């Protein structure tokens, strides 16, 4: 009987809030193998020791992705920061490695550039603003609502310590809704009397408002309004990164089923509404 080859994974941002939880999840699988990690503060150490993992094989931690890719891998999971994530993704693609992007804050322009490189090298990039199944549902339900309710706005909530705004979850949602239609504005923003910035930022033709306060982790709220009725669809995360693990594992397993760039976990899910 032939044993199926394990998918070799490198996690960048392995000691961070989401990355560390994902590493713990990978170790518990039978079909994935965590072969290396990237963490500047943990460079030169064994990830098993840093995260108290139950793995028996040493998992070397490197300070840069270029060093980590010296160990062959099939998939890079990037959980870093928006100012270095694009470089990491393109570096991996150029090395023949598929990429799952969990980092938030990359722009549509960044993804356009990544898409060109992925197509050129016939590699796959799956960018997921949020791996939680509840967010996949929010995106799907919001897309359905936008077909019938032409007025909506998005509110993005996060911790006061979150450096990027809006979050990757909100950027992904805005990108998806823009493919349905542009949100209608009864009064154009340019005609607003007073301080126009209080109406939020225009992202892909819709108004997005970002809240950054202690007590929040990540939350996304889409409000649809029509005459005498409104629909509110909201996802709200707790303080644990556990809800994101199963979605990330699914992304790792499915990223080799296509080439080019796809945005959204539902692209690799058997999930049709």
C-alpha positions in Angstrom: 0.0 0.0 0.0 1.4 3.4 -1.0 1.6 6.0 1.7 0.4 9.4 0.5 3.1 12.1 0.6 2.5 14.7 3.3 2.2 18.3 2.4 5.3 20.2 3.6 4.5 23.5 5.2 6.4 26.6 6.2 4.7 29.1 8.4 5.9 32.7 8.4 4.9 34.5 11.6 4.9 31.2 13.4 5.2 32.6 16.9 2.4 35.2 16.5 -1.1 35.0 17.7 -2.7 33.2 14.7 0.5 31.6 13.4 1.3 29.8 16.7 -2.2 28.3 16.9 -2.0 27.1 13.3 1.3 25.5 14.0 -0.2 23.6 16.9 -3.0 22.5 14.6 -0.6 21.3 11.8 1.3 19.1 14.2 -1.9 17.2 15.1 -2.7 16.3 11.5 -1.7 13.1 9.6 -1.4 14.6 6.1 0.6 17.9 6.8 4.2 18.3 7.9 5.5 21.5 9.4 9.1 21.6 8.1 10.2 25.1 8.9 9.1 28.4 10.4 9.9 32.1 10.1 10.1 34.3 13.2 12.6 37.0 13.8 12.5 36.8 17.6 12.7 33.0 17.5 15.4 32.7 14.9 17.9 29.9 15.5 15.6 28.0 17.8 13.4 24.9 17.6 9.7 25.7 17.2 8.8 22.7 19.3 10.5 24.4 22.3 9.1 27.8 21.6 5.5 26.7 21.4 5.6 23.6 23.5 4.6 21.5 20.5 4.2 17.7 20.7 6.2 17.0 17.5 9.2 14.7 17.7 11.0 16.2 14.7 12.9 19.5 15.1 11.3 22.4 13.4 14.0 25.0 12.7 13.1 28.7 13.0 14.7 31.2 10.7 14.9 35.0 10.7 14.0 35.4 7.0 11.9 33.5 4.5 14.8 33.2 2.1 16.7 31.2 4.8 13.6 29.1 5.5 13.0 28.2 1.9 16.4 26.4 1.8 14.3 23.6 3.4 12.0 22.3 0.6 8.3 22.9 1.2 5.1 22.8 -0.8 3.1 25.6 0.9 4.0 28.8 2.6 1.4 30.2 5.1 2.1 33.9 5.6 0.9 35.4 8.9 3.2 38.4 9.0 2.6 42.1 8.4 1.3 44.0 5.4 4.6 45.8 4.9 6.5 42.6 4.2 3.8 40.1 3.2 3.9 41.0 -0.5 7.6 40.4 -0.7 7.2 37.1 1.1 4.5 35.9 -1.2 6.4 36.8 -4.4 9.6 35.3 -3.0 7.8 32.0 -2.4 6.1 32.0 -5.8 9.5 32.5 -7.5 10.8 29.5 -5.6 8.0 27.3 -6.9 6.0 27.3 -3.6 2.2 27.8 -3.3 1.1 30.4 -0.8 -1.8 30.8 1.6 -2.1 34.4 2.7 -3.5 35.0 6.2 -1.9 38.5 6.6 -4.4 41.4 6.5 -3.7 44.8 5.0 -2.6 43.9 1.4 -4.3 46.2 -1.1 -6.1 45.3 -4.3 -3.1 46.7 -6.2 -0.8 44.3 -4.2 -2.9 41.4 -5.2 -3.0 42.5 -8.8 0.8 42.3 -8.8 0.8 39.0 -7.0 -1.7 37.6 -9.5 0.6 38.5 -12.4 3.6 36.7 -10.8 1.5 33.7 -9.8 0.2 33.3 -13.4 3.7 33.7 -14.8 5.1 30.9 -12.6 1.9 28.8 -12.7 1.8 28.7 -8.9 -1.3 29.1 -6.6 -2.0 31.9 -4.1 -5.1 31.6 -1.9 -5.7 34.9 0.0 -8.1 34.6 2.9 -9.0 37.8 4.8 -10.4 35.6 7.6 -10.4 31.8 7.9 -13.4 31.6 10.3 -16.4 29.7 8.8 -18.7 32.4 10.1 -16.9 34.9 7.9 -17.3 32.7 4.9 -21.0 32.7 5.6 -21.1 36.5 6.2 -19.5 37.1 2.8 -21.9 34.7 1.0 -25.0 36.2 2.7 -23.8 39.8 2.0 -23.3 39.0 -1.6 -26.8 37.6 -1.8 -28.3 40.7 -0.1 -26.4 43.1 -2.3 -28.2 41.7 -5.4 -31.5 42.8 -3.9 -30.7 45.7 -1.5 -28.7 48.4 -3.3 -27.7 50.6 -0.3 -25.2 49.3 2.2 -22.2 50.4 4.3 -19.5 48.3 6.2 -18.3 48.8 9.7 -14.9 47.3 10.6 -14.0 46.8 14.3 -10.7 45.7 15.7 -8.3 46.1 18.7 -6.7 49.5 19.2 -3.4 47.7 18.7 -4.2 46.6 15.1 -1.9 48.6 12.8 -3.7 48.1 9.5 -7.1 49.6 8.6 -9.4 48.3 7.4 -8.8 44.7 8.3 -8.2 42.0 5.7 -11.7 40.6 6.4 -13.2 43.9 5.5 -11.1 44.4 2.4 -12.1 41.0 1.2 -15.7 41.7 1.8 -15.5 45.0 0.0 -13.8 43.4 -2.9 -16.5 40.7 -3.2 -19.4 43.1 -2.9 -17.9 45.4 -5.6 -18.2 42.5 -8.0 -22.0 42.4 -7.3 -22.5 46.2 -7.8 -21.5 49.5 -6.4 -23.4 50.6 -3.3 -26.0 53.3 -4.0 -25.5 56.6 -2.2 -28.7 58.7 -2.0 -26.6 61.8 -1.4 -23.2 61.7 -3.0 -20.3 62.0 -0.6 -19.1 65.1 -2.4 -22.3 66.8 -1.6 -22.1 66.1 2.2 -22.4 69.2 4.3 -19.9 69.4 7.2 -16.9 67.1 7.6 -17.0 64.6 4.7 -14.5 62.2 6.4 -17.2 61.3 8.9 -18.9 59.4 6.1 -16.0 56.9 6.0 -13.6 55.9 3.3 -14.7 54.9 -0.2 -13.4 51.4 -0.9 -14.5 49.9 -4.2 -17.6 52.1 -4.3 -18.9 51.6 -0.8 -18.4 53.5 2.5 -16.3 51.7 5.1 -16.0 52.9 8.7 -13.1 51.6 10.9 -13.3 51.4 14.7 -10.2 50.7 16.7 -10.8 50.3 20.5 -9.7 48.1 23.4 -12.0 45.2 23.9 -12.4 44.3 20.2 -10.5 41.5 18.4 -12.1 41.5 14.9 -15.6 42.2 13.9 -17.2 43.0 10.6 -20.7 44.4 10.1 -22.6 45.0 6.9 -25.7 47.1 7.1 -28.2 47.1 4.2 -31.0 49.6 4.1 -34.2 50.1 2.2 -37.3 52.2 2.8 -38.7 51.1 6.2 -36.4 48.1 6.5 -32.8 47.2 7.1 -30.7 44.0 7.3 -27.6 43.7 9.5 -25.1 40.9 9.0 -22.3 40.7 11.5 -19.4 38.5 12.4 -17.6 38.9 15.8 -14.5 37.0 16.9 -13.5 36.2 20.5 -10.0 36.4 21.9 -8.8 33.0 20.7 -7.3 32.1 17.3 -8.7 28.6 17.4 -11.7 29.4 15.0 -9.2 30.2 12.2 -7.3 26.9 12.4 -9.7 24.5 10.5 -10.1 27.0 7.7 -6.4 27.5 7.4 -5.8 23.7 7.3 -8.4 23.4 4.6 -6.6 26.2 2.6 -3.3 24.4 2.9 -4.8 21.2 1.6 -6.6 22.8 -1.3 -4.2 25.5 -2.5 -2.7 23.1 -5.1 -6.1 22.5 -6.8 -5.7 25.6 -9.0 -3.2 28.1 -10.4 -3.1 31.9 -10.1 -4.7 34.0 -7.4 -8.0 33.3 -5.6 -9.4 35.5 -2.8 -11.7 33.9 -0.3 -11.8 30.5 1.4 -15.1 29.6 -0.3 -13.2 29.3 -3.6 -11.9 25.9 -2.4 -14.9 24.8 -0.4 -17.8 22.7 -1.6 -20.2 25.5 -0.7 -22.9 26.6 -3.1 -25.9 28.8 -2.1 
